[in-house]
Amino acid sequence: MRAPILSPVVRWTGLAGPIDPYRAFALTNAFTLAFFARYLKDEASPLLTGPSDAWPEVTFRARTA
């Protein structure tokens, strides 16, 4: 969602999260590209294997059924 980038009203009303909107956009882009590189191109994607110094706000959790 690009609303926090397009309108500061979204942040003023508390509808945006604590991450800077430009940072969130870059983060979403990086992880989306890594996902598609891994699962569509069968390329290594270290970004998807665990925590990254470049993206400290991202956490990984194991999912159990």
Stockholm file with secondary structure:
# STOCKHOLM 1.0

chainA/1-65         MRAPILSPVVRWTGLAGPIDPYRAFALTNAFTLAFFARYLKDEASPLLTGPSDAWPEVTFRARTA
#=GR chainA/1-65 SS CCHHHHCHHHHHTTCSCSSCHHHHHHHHHHHHHHHHHHHTSCCCCGGGSSCCTTCTTCCCCCCCC
#=GC SS_cons        CCHHHHCHHHHHTTCSCSSCHHHHHHHHHHHHHHHHHHHTSCCCCGGGSSCCTTCTTCCCCCCCC
//
